[in-house]
Amino acid sequence: MTGKGDRPAHTMEEEEAAEEETAGVVKLISAEGFEFVVDKKAAMVSNTLRNMLTSPGGFSETRQGEVRFPEIPTHILEKICQYFYWSLHYSSGKETAEFPIEPEITLELMMAANYLDT
């Protein structure tokens, strides 16, 4: 039941469509060709990946379920994948933990995170 000004509850079809949009896996490929297979829900932490994978524009990434990053080295993409899962785990705010970042990769990681809008 909704009151005046309340948003109506999501219909079952809307919830199923949202689940389908984030179901499955995505392959992220580093500059060196290393492949990371991650849950699509985890990849959606990145707004850039979310747009690539869900937009109706017919991106090849949407059809193939894989995204190549010719400018992101393997060790940085690995850390980004770790962050996706860390972010999902701690997004509820019920518990917190610091995401560990090695000082020597900070600059590269910040540049990649900026590109990925994470």
A tleap script that builds the chain and sets N, CA, C and O, in Angstrom:
source leaprc.protein.ff14SB
mol = sequence {
  NMET THR GLY LYS GLY ASP ARG PRO ALA HIE
  THR MET GLU GLU GLU GLU ALA ALA GLU GLU
  GLU THR ALA GLY VAL VAL LYS LEU ILE SER
  ALA GLU GLY PHE GLU PHE VAL VAL ASP LYS
  LYS ALA ALA MET VAL SER ASN THR LEU ARG
  ASN MET LEU THR SER PRO GLY GLY PHE SER
  GLU THR ARG GLN GLY GLU VAL ARG PHE PRO
  GLU ILE PRO THR HIE ILE LEU GLU LYS ILE
  CYS GLN TYR PHE TYR TRP SER LEU HIE TYR
  SER SER GLY LYS GLU THR ALA GLU PHE PRO
  ILE GLU PRO GLU ILE THR LEU GLU LEU MET
  MET ALA ALA ASN TYR LEU ASP CTHR
}
set mol.1.N position { 0.850 -1.171 0.000 }
set mol.1.CA position { 0.000 0.000 0.000 }
set mol.1.C position { 0.892 1.230 0.000 }
set mol.1.O position { 1.881 1.282 0.732 }
set mol.2.N position { 0.554 2.211 -0.809 }
set mol.2.CA position { 1.346 3.426 -0.864 }
set mol.2.C position { 0.506 4.607 -0.421 }
set mol.2.O position { -0.686 4.682 -0.716 }
set mol.3.N position { 1.133 5.519 0.283 }
set mol.3.CA position { 0.463 6.731 0.724 }
set mol.3.C position { 0.679 7.831 -0.281 }
set mol.3.O position { 1.361 7.654 -1.291 }
set mol.4.N position { 0.089 8.966 0.012 }
set mol.4.CA position { 0.227 10.107 -0.879 }
set mol.4.C position { 1.700 10.502 -0.980 }
set mol.4.O position { 2.349 10.730 0.041 }
set mol.5.N position { 2.226 10.584 -2.184 }
set mol.5.CA position { 3.602 10.978 -2.397 }
set mol.5.C position { 4.594 9.821 -2.347 }
set mol.5.O position { 5.759 9.998 -2.702 }
set mol.6.N position { 4.153 8.638 -1.910 }
set mol.6.CA position { 5.044 7.481 -1.883 }
set mol.6.C position { 5.188 6.915 -3.285 }
set mol.6.O position { 4.266 6.968 -4.099 }
set mol.7.N position { 6.355 6.379 -3.538 }
set mol.7.CA position { 6.571 5.717 -4.820 }
set mol.7.C position { 5.925 4.350 -4.751 }
set mol.7.O position { 6.016 3.683 -3.721 }
set mol.8.N position { 5.270 3.910 -5.826 }
set mol.8.CA position { 4.663 2.581 -5.813 }
set mol.8.C position { 5.728 1.497 -5.743 }
set mol.8.O position { 6.853 1.680 -6.207 }
set mol.9.N position { 5.355 0.375 -5.159 }
set mol.9.CA position { 6.281 -0.756 -5.069 }
set mol.9.C position { 6.590 -1.261 -6.469 }
set mol.9.O position { 5.764 -1.153 -7.375 }
set mol.10.N position { 7.790 -1.815 -6.638 }
set mol.10.CA position { 8.175 -2.366 -7.934 }
set mol.10.C position { 7.303 -3.570 -8.251 }
set mol.10.O position { 6.970 -4.363 -7.371 }
set mol.11.N position { 6.942 -3.694 -9.511 }
set mol.11.CA position { 6.186 -4.856 -9.921 }
set mol.11.C position { 7.135 -6.033 -10.053 }
set mol.11.O position { 8.352 -5.862 -10.128 }
set mol.12.N position { 6.581 -7.193 -10.079 }
set mol.12.CA position { 7.374 -8.410 -10.199 }
set mol.12.C position { 8.169 -8.400 -11.508 }
set mol.12.O position { 9.317 -8.844 -11.542 }
set mol.13.N position { 7.557 -7.892 -12.588 }
set mol.13.CA position { 8.239 -7.843 -13.884 }
set mol.13.C position { 9.449 -6.920 -13.836 }
set mol.13.O position { 10.494 -7.243 -14.400 }
set mol.14.N position { 9.320 -5.769 -13.166 }
set mol.14.CA position { 10.433 -4.830 -13.053 }
set mol.14.C position { 11.580 -5.445 -12.265 }
set mol.14.O position { 12.745 -5.285 -12.629 }
set mol.15.N position { 11.255 -6.143 -11.194 }
set mol.15.CA position { 12.292 -6.782 -10.379 }
set mol.15.C position { 13.003 -7.881 -11.158 }
set mol.15.O position { 14.223 -8.019 -11.073 }
set mol.16.N position { 12.234 -8.671 -11.924 }
set mol.16.CA position { 12.836 -9.733 -12.729 }
set mol.16.C position { 13.726 -9.153 -13.821 }
set mol.16.O position { 14.788 -9.703 -14.112 }
set mol.17.N position { 13.301 -8.042 -14.431 }
set mol.17.CA position { 14.105 -7.404 -15.479 }
set mol.17.C position { 15.412 -6.878 -14.894 }
set mol.17.O position { 16.462 -6.994 -15.526 }
set mol.18.N position { 15.359 -6.304 -13.698 }
set mol.18.CA position { 16.568 -5.797 -13.048 }
set mol.18.C position { 17.514 -6.940 -12.707 }
set mol.18.O position { 18.728 -6.810 -12.869 }
set mol.19.N position { 16.968 -8.063 -12.235 }
set mol.19.CA position { 17.809 -9.224 -11.915 }
set mol.19.C position { 18.440 -9.796 -13.177 }
set mol.19.O position { 19.614 -10.166 -13.175 }
set mol.20.N position { 17.661 -9.868 -14.256 }
set mol.20.CA position { 18.180 -10.404 -15.516 }
set mol.20.C position { 19.304 -9.531 -16.057 }
set mol.20.O position { 20.265 -10.037 -16.637 }
set mol.21.N position { 19.182 -8.224 -15.869 }
set mol.21.CA position { 20.184 -7.280 -16.359 }
set mol.21.C position { 21.529 -7.489 -15.671 }
set mol.21.O position { 22.571 -7.231 -16.274 }
set mol.22.N position { 21.529 -7.952 -14.421 }
set mol.22.CA position { 22.774 -8.141 -13.684 }
set mol.22.C position { 23.135 -9.615 -13.526 }
set mol.22.O position { 24.097 -9.936 -12.829 }
set mol.23.N position { 22.396 -10.506 -14.150 }
set mol.23.CA position { 22.686 -11.938 -14.036 }
set mol.23.C position { 23.823 -12.323 -14.976 }
set mol.23.O position { 24.039 -11.685 -16.006 }
set mol.24.N position { 24.538 -13.367 -14.604 }
set mol.24.CA position { 25.588 -13.884 -15.459 }
set mol.24.C position { 26.963 -13.352 -15.104 }
set mol.24.O position { 27.193 -12.812 -14.022 }
set mol.25.N position { 27.863 -13.523 -16.049 }
set mol.25.CA position { 29.249 -13.113 -15.840 }
set mol.25.C position { 29.717 -12.231 -16.994 }
set mol.25.O position { 29.122 -12.210 -18.071 }
set mol.26.N position { 30.790 -11.512 -16.734 }
set mol.26.CA position { 31.410 -10.638 -17.724 }
set mol.26.C position { 32.900 -10.954 -17.736 }
set mol.26.O position { 33.501 -11.221 -16.695 }
set mol.27.N position { 33.479 -10.920 -18.917 }
set mol.27.CA position { 34.913 -11.157 -19.046 }
set mol.27.C position { 35.600 -9.807 -19.248 }
set mol.27.O position { 35.301 -9.085 -20.200 }
set mol.28.N position { 36.528 -9.474 -18.340 }
set mol.28.CA position { 37.304 -8.245 -18.444 }
set mol.28.C position { 38.711 -8.635 -18.866 }
set mol.28.O position { 39.335 -9.485 -18.230 }
set mol.29.N position { 39.217 -8.025 -19.929 }
set mol.29.CA position { 40.496 -8.434 -20.515 }
set mol.29.C position { 41.498 -7.298 -20.387 }
set mol.29.O position { 41.250 -6.180 -20.837 }
set mol.30.N position { 42.636 -7.600 -19.765 }
set mol.30.CA position { 43.667 -6.595 -19.516 }
set mol.30.C position { 44.491 -6.319 -20.774 }
set mol.30.O position { 44.325 -6.973 -21.804 }
set mol.31.N position { 45.382 -5.335 -20.664 }
set mol.31.CA position { 46.253 -4.958 -21.775 }
set mol.31.C position { 47.103 -6.125 -22.252 }
set mol.31.O position { 47.393 -6.239 -23.443 }
set mol.32.N position { 47.502 -6.991 -21.330 }
set mol.32.CA position { 48.342 -8.143 -21.692 }
set mol.32.C position { 47.524 -9.342 -22.150 }
set mol.32.O position { 48.090 -10.377 -22.502 }
set mol.33.N position { 46.194 -9.216 -22.149 }
set mol.33.CA position { 45.336 -10.306 -22.605 }
set mol.33.C position { 44.860 -11.237 -21.511 }
set mol.33.O position { 44.206 -12.239 -21.800 }
set mol.34.N position { 45.173 -10.930 -20.252 }
set mol.34.CA position { 44.703 -11.773 -19.152 }
set mol.34.C position { 43.220 -11.538 -18.965 }
set mol.34.O position { 42.761 -10.396 -18.967 }
set mol.35.N position { 42.462 -12.625 -18.802 }
set mol.35.CA position { 41.004 -12.540 -18.699 }
set mol.35.C position { 40.542 -12.743 -17.261 }
set mol.35.O position { 40.935 -13.702 -16.598 }
set mol.36.N position { 39.702 -11.825 -16.792 }
set mol.36.CA position { 39.076 -11.934 -15.481 }
set mol.36.C position { 37.588 -12.140 -15.714 }
set mol.36.O position { 36.934 -11.311 -16.346 }
set mol.37.N position { 37.055 -13.239 -15.207 }
set mol.37.CA position { 35.629 -13.501 -15.325 }
set mol.37.C position { 35.001 -13.130 -13.987 }
set mol.37.O position { 35.280 -13.748 -12.960 }
set mol.38.N position { 34.143 -12.105 -14.020 }
set mol.38.CA position { 33.517 -11.609 -12.796 }
set mol.38.C position { 31.999 -11.640 -12.950 }
set mol.38.O position { 31.473 -11.617 -14.063 }
set mol.39.N position { 31.310 -11.694 -11.823 }
set mol.39.CA position { 29.861 -11.613 -11.846 }
set mol.39.C position { 29.458 -10.272 -12.439 }
set mol.39.O position { 30.070 -9.243 -12.150 }
set mol.40.N position { 28.434 -10.293 -13.262 }
set mol.40.CA position { 27.976 -9.053 -13.885 }
set mol.40.C position { 27.545 -8.053 -12.813 }
set mol.40.O position { 27.730 -6.846 -12.968 }
set mol.41.N position { 26.975 -8.562 -11.739 }
set mol.41.CA position { 26.552 -7.687 -10.641 }
set mol.41.C position { 27.753 -6.943 -10.055 }
set mol.41.O position { 27.649 -5.764 -9.716 }
set mol.42.N position { 28.877 -7.621 -9.938 }
set mol.42.CA position { 30.090 -6.980 -9.424 }
set mol.42.C position { 30.603 -5.945 -10.419 }
set mol.42.O position { 30.999 -4.849 -10.021 }
set mol.43.N position { 30.600 -6.274 -11.697 }
set mol.43.CA position { 31.083 -5.337 -12.720 }
set mol.43.C position { 30.234 -4.075 -12.758 }
set mol.43.O position { 30.722 -3.009 -13.134 }
set mol.44.N position { 28.974 -4.187 -12.373 }
set mol.44.CA position { 28.069 -3.039 -12.395 }
set mol.44.C position { 28.428 -1.994 -11.336 }
set mol.44.O position { 27.839 -0.913 -11.312 }
set mol.45.N position { 29.380 -2.301 -10.469 }
set mol.45.CA position { 29.887 -1.294 -9.527 }
set mol.45.C position { 30.463 -0.121 -10.320 }
set mol.45.O position { 30.397 1.029 -9.886 }
set mol.46.N position { 31.025 -0.428 -11.483 }
set mol.46.CA position { 31.581 0.596 -12.370 }
set mol.46.C position { 30.464 1.180 -13.229 }
set mol.46.O position { 29.780 0.449 -13.946 }
set mol.47.N position { 30.281 2.493 -13.156 }
set mol.47.CA position { 29.262 3.133 -13.999 }
set mol.47.C position { 29.600 3.018 -15.477 }
set mol.47.O position { 28.702 2.902 -16.311 }
set mol.48.N position { 30.882 3.049 -15.807 }
set mol.48.CA position { 31.299 2.900 -17.204 }
set mol.48.C position { 30.910 1.518 -17.724 }
set mol.48.O position { 30.334 1.397 -18.805 }
set mol.49.N position { 31.224 0.477 -16.952 }
set mol.49.CA position { 30.866 -0.879 -17.367 }
set mol.49.C position { 29.352 -1.056 -17.397 }
set mol.49.O position { 28.818 -1.696 -18.303 }
set mol.50.N position { 28.665 -0.495 -16.417 }
set mol.50.CA position { 27.201 -0.576 -16.392 }
set mol.50.C position { 26.632 -0.010 -17.706 }
set mol.50.O position { 25.762 -0.622 -18.324 }
set mol.51.N position { 27.125 1.151 -18.118 }
set mol.51.CA position { 26.636 1.766 -19.357 }
set mol.51.C position { 26.977 0.921 -20.576 }
set mol.51.O position { 26.154 0.773 -21.480 }
set mol.52.N position { 28.189 0.366 -20.608 }
set mol.52.CA position { 28.588 -0.472 -21.749 }
set mol.52.C position { 27.731 -1.732 -21.844 }
set mol.52.O position { 27.348 -2.152 -22.936 }
set mol.53.N position { 27.437 -2.328 -20.697 }
set mol.53.CA position { 26.777 -3.634 -20.680 }
set mol.53.C position { 25.259 -3.567 -20.731 }
set mol.53.O position { 24.611 -4.575 -21.012 }
set mol.54.N position { 24.684 -2.414 -20.467 }
set mol.54.CA position { 23.224 -2.343 -20.407 }
set mol.54.C position { 22.603 -1.382 -21.403 }
set mol.54.O position { 21.381 -1.364 -21.552 }
set mol.55.N position { 23.395 -0.593 -22.081 }
set mol.55.CA position { 22.803 0.405 -22.980 }
set mol.55.C position { 22.224 -0.272 -24.221 }
set mol.55.O position { 22.738 -1.288 -24.689 }
set mol.56.N position { 21.163 0.299 -24.734 }
set mol.56.CA position { 20.518 -0.282 -25.915 }
set mol.56.C position { 21.230 0.071 -27.219 }
set mol.56.O position { 20.734 -0.264 -28.294 }
set mol.57.N position { 22.369 0.733 -27.150 }
set mol.57.CA position { 23.069 1.195 -28.344 }
set mol.57.C position { 23.721 0.109 -29.170 }
set mol.57.O position { 24.284 0.410 -30.222 }
set mol.58.N position { 23.672 -1.147 -28.740 }
set mol.58.CA position { 24.254 -2.225 -29.517 }
set mol.58.C position { 25.757 -2.333 -29.397 }
set mol.58.O position { 26.424 -2.765 -30.337 }
set mol.59.N position { 26.312 -1.943 -28.239 }
set mol.59.CA position { 27.744 -2.105 -28.012 }
set mol.59.C position { 28.130 -3.569 -28.158 }
set mol.59.O position { 27.375 -4.454 -27.757 }
set mol.60.N position { 29.292 -3.828 -28.724 }
set mol.60.CA position { 29.751 -5.213 -28.840 }
set mol.60.C position { 29.940 -5.821 -27.453 }
set mol.60.O position { 29.783 -7.029 -27.276 }
set mol.61.N position { 30.276 -4.988 -26.471 }
set mol.61.CA position { 30.439 -5.478 -25.094 }
set mol.61.C position { 29.130 -6.052 -24.568 }
set mol.61.O position { 29.132 -7.041 -23.834 }
set mol.62.N position { 28.017 -5.435 -24.943 }
set mol.62.CA position { 26.710 -5.921 -24.500 }
set mol.62.C position { 26.432 -7.292 -25.105 }
set mol.62.O position { 25.974 -8.198 -24.408 }
set mol.63.N position { 26.702 -7.445 -26.378 }
set mol.63.CA position { 26.417 -8.708 -27.076 }
set mol.63.C position { 27.357 -9.824 -26.646 }
set mol.63.O position { 26.919 -10.954 -26.429 }
set mol.64.N position { 28.641 -9.519 -26.520 }
set mol.64.CA position { 29.639 -10.549 -26.258 }
set mol.64.C position { 29.877 -10.802 -24.777 }
set mol.64.O position { 30.381 -11.864 -24.411 }
set mol.65.N position { 29.531 -9.860 -23.924 }
set mol.65.CA position { 29.759 -10.026 -22.496 }
set mol.65.C position { 31.232 -9.961 -22.127 }
set mol.65.O position { 31.654 -10.549 -21.131 }
set mol.66.N position { 32.012 -9.249 -22.924 }
set mol.66.CA position { 33.424 -9.072 -22.602 }
set mol.66.C position { 33.864 -7.651 -22.946 }
set mol.66.O position { 33.392 -7.041 -23.905 }
set mol.67.N position { 34.788 -7.151 -22.126 }
set mol.67.CA position { 35.282 -5.789 -22.308 }
set mol.67.C position { 36.803 -5.832 -22.295 }
set mol.67.O position { 37.412 -6.394 -21.385 }
set mol.68.N position { 37.405 -5.237 -23.305 }
set mol.68.CA position { 38.870 -5.173 -23.399 }
set mol.68.C position { 39.355 -3.823 -22.895 }
set mol.68.O position { 38.759 -2.783 -23.178 }
set mol.69.N position { 40.445 -3.860 -22.143 }
set mol.69.CA position { 41.058 -2.646 -21.620 }
set mol.69.C position { 42.512 -2.596 -22.078 }
set mol.69.O position { 43.404 -3.022 -21.345 }
set mol.70.N position { 42.762 -2.079 -23.283 }
set mol.70.CA position { 44.123 -2.063 -23.827 }
set mol.70.C position { 45.083 -1.163 -23.059 }
set mol.70.O position { 46.295 -1.247 -23.257 }
set mol.71.N position { 44.569 -0.315 -22.194 }
set mol.71.CA position { 45.425 0.606 -21.430 }
set mol.71.C position { 45.573 0.216 -19.961 }
set mol.71.O position { 46.322 0.862 -19.228 }
set mol.72.N position { 44.873 -0.829 -19.519 }
set mol.72.CA position { 44.922 -1.207 -18.102 }
set mol.72.C position { 45.710 -2.504 -17.946 }
set mol.72.O position { 45.291 -3.550 -18.440 }
set mol.73.N position { 46.861 -2.436 -17.253 }
set mol.73.CA position { 47.671 -3.644 -17.060 }
set mol.73.C position { 46.981 -4.655 -16.137 }
set mol.73.O position { 46.083 -4.312 -15.368 }
set mol.74.N position { 47.421 -5.888 -16.238 }
set mol.74.CA position { 46.813 -6.992 -15.493 }
set mol.74.C position { 46.767 -6.743 -13.999 }
set mol.74.O position { 45.725 -6.952 -13.378 }
set mol.75.N position { 47.875 -6.298 -13.398 }
set mol.75.CA position { 47.889 -6.144 -11.935 }
set mol.75.C position { 46.909 -5.066 -11.467 }
set mol.75.O position { 46.411 -5.136 -10.344 }
set mol.76.N position { 46.631 -4.082 -12.302 }
set mol.76.CA position { 45.661 -3.036 -11.946 }
set mol.76.C position { 44.237 -3.558 -12.136 }
set mol.76.O position { 43.378 -3.322 -11.286 }
set mol.77.N position { 43.979 -4.255 -13.227 }
set mol.77.CA position { 42.648 -4.800 -13.472 }
set mol.77.C position { 42.290 -5.829 -12.396 }
set mol.77.O position { 41.133 -5.923 -11.985 }
set mol.78.N position { 43.269 -6.587 -11.947 }
set mol.78.CA position { 43.029 -7.547 -10.865 }
set mol.78.C position { 42.573 -6.811 -9.599 }
set mol.78.O position { 41.624 -7.233 -8.938 }
set mol.79.N position { 43.248 -5.723 -9.271 }
set mol.79.CA position { 42.891 -4.948 -8.082 }
set mol.79.C position { 41.501 -4.330 -8.235 }
set mol.79.O position { 40.745 -4.252 -7.266 }
set mol.80.N position { 41.170 -3.900 -9.424 }
set mol.80.CA position { 39.847 -3.331 -9.687 }
set mol.80.C position { 38.767 -4.395 -9.490 }
set mol.80.O position { 37.721 -4.118 -8.902 }
set mol.81.N position { 39.015 -5.599 -9.977 }
set mol.81.CA position { 38.056 -6.696 -9.785 }
set mol.81.C position { 37.874 -6.989 -8.298 }
set mol.81.O position { 36.756 -7.227 -7.840 }
set mol.82.N position { 38.971 -6.971 -7.548 }
set mol.82.CA position { 38.874 -7.162 -6.102 }
set mol.82.C position { 38.008 -6.068 -5.482 }
set mol.82.O position { 37.193 -6.334 -4.599 }
set mol.83.N position { 38.194 -4.829 -5.956 }
set mol.83.CA position { 37.407 -3.719 -5.434 }
set mol.83.C position { 35.919 -3.896 -5.730 }
set mol.83.O position { 35.083 -3.589 -4.880 }
set mol.84.N position { 35.579 -4.383 -6.916 }
set mol.84.CA position { 34.170 -4.599 -7.252 }
set mol.84.C position { 33.512 -5.489 -6.202 }
set mol.84.O position { 32.437 -5.166 -5.696 }
set mol.85.N position { 34.157 -6.614 -5.873 }
set mol.85.CA position { 33.581 -7.536 -4.900 }
set mol.85.C position { 33.598 -6.945 -3.490 }
set mol.85.O position { 32.660 -7.138 -2.718 }
set mol.86.N position { 34.672 -6.224 -3.162 }
set mol.86.CA position { 34.743 -5.559 -1.861 }
set mol.86.C position { 33.591 -4.558 -1.732 }
set mol.86.O position { 32.926 -4.506 -0.697 }
set mol.87.N position { 33.358 -3.777 -2.763 }
set mol.87.CA position { 32.303 -2.775 -2.756 }
set mol.87.C position { 30.925 -3.409 -2.590 }
set mol.87.O position { 30.095 -2.896 -1.839 }
set mol.88.N position { 30.674 -4.513 -3.278 }
set mol.88.CA position { 29.398 -5.209 -3.127 }
set mol.88.C position { 29.207 -5.687 -1.690 }
set mol.88.O position { 28.124 -5.562 -1.119 }
set mol.89.N position { 30.267 -6.230 -1.122 }
set mol.89.CA position { 30.186 -6.782 0.228 }
set mol.89.C position { 29.899 -5.703 1.267 }
set mol.89.O position { 29.102 -5.915 2.181 }
set mol.90.N position { 30.543 -4.553 1.128 }
set mol.90.CA position { 30.419 -3.511 2.143 }
set mol.90.C position { 29.439 -2.403 1.781 }
set mol.90.O position { 29.353 -1.412 2.506 }
set mol.91.N position { 28.697 -2.537 0.682 }
set mol.91.CA position { 27.793 -1.470 0.243 }
set mol.91.C position { 26.602 -1.272 1.174 }
set mol.91.O position { 26.007 -0.195 1.195 }
set mol.92.N position { 26.252 -2.290 1.935 }
set mol.92.CA position { 25.101 -2.161 2.833 }
set mol.92.C position { 25.378 -1.188 3.973 }
set mol.92.O position { 24.451 -0.616 4.547 }
set mol.93.N position { 26.657 -1.004 4.300 }
set mol.93.CA position { 27.016 -0.090 5.375 }
set mol.93.C position { 26.908 -0.689 6.759 }
set mol.93.O position { 27.219 -0.018 7.742 }
set mol.94.N position { 26.471 -1.949 6.864 }
set mol.94.CA position { 26.331 -2.600 8.175 }
set mol.94.C position { 27.687 -2.888 8.796 }
set mol.94.O position { 27.841 -2.868 10.017 }
set mol.95.N position { 28.653 -3.152 7.958 }
set mol.95.CA position { 30.018 -3.364 8.430 }
set mol.95.C position { 30.957 -2.615 7.494 }
set mol.95.O position { 30.636 -2.373 6.330 }
set mol.96.N position { 32.102 -2.260 8.015 }
set mol.96.CA position { 33.051 -1.512 7.205 }
set mol.96.C position { 34.443 -2.121 7.308 }
set mol.96.O position { 34.790 -2.771 8.294 }
set mol.97.N position { 35.207 -1.898 6.287 }
set mol.97.CA position { 36.601 -2.322 6.259 }
set mol.97.C position { 37.317 -1.454 5.236 }
set mol.97.O position { 36.717 -1.001 4.261 }
set mol.98.N position { 38.569 -1.233 5.462 }
set mol.98.CA position { 39.353 -0.434 4.532 }
set mol.98.C position { 39.812 -1.309 3.379 }
set mol.98.O position { 40.263 -2.437 3.579 }
set mol.99.N position { 39.693 -0.772 2.164 }
set mol.99.CA position { 40.164 -1.509 0.995 }
set mol.99.C position { 41.675 -1.315 0.885 }
set mol.99.O position { 42.148 -0.185 0.772 }
set mol.100.N position { 42.426 -2.402 0.918 }
set mol.100.CA position { 43.896 -2.276 0.892 }
set mol.100.C position { 44.434 -1.914 -0.492 }
set mol.100.O position { 44.118 -2.569 -1.485 }
set mol.101.N position { 45.248 -0.862 -0.541 }
set mol.101.CA position { 45.886 -0.435 -1.786 }
set mol.101.C position { 47.384 -0.278 -1.527 }
set mol.101.O position { 47.797 0.461 -0.634 }
set mol.102.N position { 48.181 -0.975 -2.313 }
set mol.102.CA position { 49.623 -0.877 -2.187 }
set mol.102.C position { 50.064 0.487 -2.726 }
set mol.102.O position { 49.617 0.896 -3.797 }
set mol.103.N position { 50.923 1.187 -2.007 }
set mol.103.CA position { 51.338 2.540 -2.418 }
set mol.103.C position { 51.928 2.606 -3.825 }
set mol.103.O position { 51.745 3.603 -4.524 }
set mol.104.N position { 52.627 1.564 -4.244 }
set mol.104.CA position { 53.287 1.608 -5.550 }
set mol.104.C position { 52.319 1.543 -6.737 }
set mol.104.O position { 52.714 1.845 -7.863 }
set mol.105.N position { 51.059 1.154 -6.507 }
set mol.105.CA position { 50.102 1.096 -7.616 }
set mol.105.C position { 49.038 2.199 -7.532 }
set mol.105.O position { 48.121 2.243 -8.352 }
set mol.106.N position { 49.162 3.071 -6.559 }
set mol.106.CA position { 48.130 4.077 -6.307 }
set mol.106.C position { 47.812 4.929 -7.529 }
set mol.106.O position { 46.640 5.093 -7.869 }
set mol.107.N position { 48.811 5.469 -8.188 }
set mol.107.CA position { 48.565 6.353 -9.321 }
set mol.107.C position { 47.865 5.624 -10.468 }
set mol.107.O position { 46.863 6.106 -10.996 }
set mol.108.N position { 48.396 4.459 -10.850 }
set mol.108.CA position { 47.776 3.686 -11.934 }
set mol.108.C position { 46.347 3.291 -11.577 }
set mol.108.O position { 45.451 3.327 -12.421 }
set mol.109.N position { 46.147 2.914 -10.320 }
set mol.109.CA position { 44.828 2.491 -9.867 }
set mol.109.C position { 43.840 3.656 -9.898 }
set mol.109.O position { 42.686 3.480 -10.291 }
set mol.110.N position { 44.279 4.827 -9.492 }
set mol.110.CA position { 43.416 6.010 -9.520 }
set mol.110.C position { 43.028 6.374 -10.949 }
set mol.110.O position { 41.884 6.754 -11.202 }
set mol.111.N position { 43.958 6.264 -11.876 }
set mol.111.CA position { 43.653 6.576 -13.273 }
set mol.111.C position { 42.629 5.585 -13.841 }
set mol.111.O position { 41.698 5.983 -14.541 }
set mol.112.N position { 42.804 4.318 -13.540 }
set mol.112.CA position { 41.867 3.304 -14.024 }
set mol.112.C position { 40.497 3.465 -13.360 }
set mol.112.O position { 39.467 3.330 -14.021 }
set mol.113.N position { 40.484 3.752 -12.064 }
set mol.113.CA position { 39.226 3.937 -11.353 }
set mol.113.C position { 38.480 5.162 -11.896 }
set mol.113.O position { 37.252 5.158 -11.990 }
set mol.114.N position { 39.220 6.191 -12.246 }
set mol.114.CA position { 38.598 7.372 -12.829 }
set mol.114.C position { 37.952 7.028 -14.163 }
set mol.114.O position { 36.818 7.430 -14.423 }
set mol.115.N position { 38.653 6.298 -15.001 }
set mol.115.CA position { 38.102 5.888 -16.297 }
set mol.115.C position { 36.854 5.028 -16.118 }
set mol.115.O position { 35.867 5.189 -16.836 }
set mol.116.N position { 36.913 4.114 -15.152 }
set mol.116.CA position { 35.801 3.188 -14.933 }
set mol.116.C position { 34.673 3.808 -14.108 }
set mol.116.O position { 33.611 3.206 -13.955 }
set mol.117.N position { 34.901 4.993 -13.585 }
set mol.117.CA position { 33.889 5.689 -12.783 }
set mol.117.C position { 33.427 4.794 -11.626 }
set mol.117.O position { 32.242 4.502 -11.467 }
set mol.118.N position { 34.414 4.375 -10.828 }
set mol.118.CA position { 34.106 3.543 -9.662 }
set mol.118.C position { 34.412 4.274 -8.385 }
set mol.118.O position { 34.215 3.728 -7.299 }
savepdb mol mol.pdb
quit
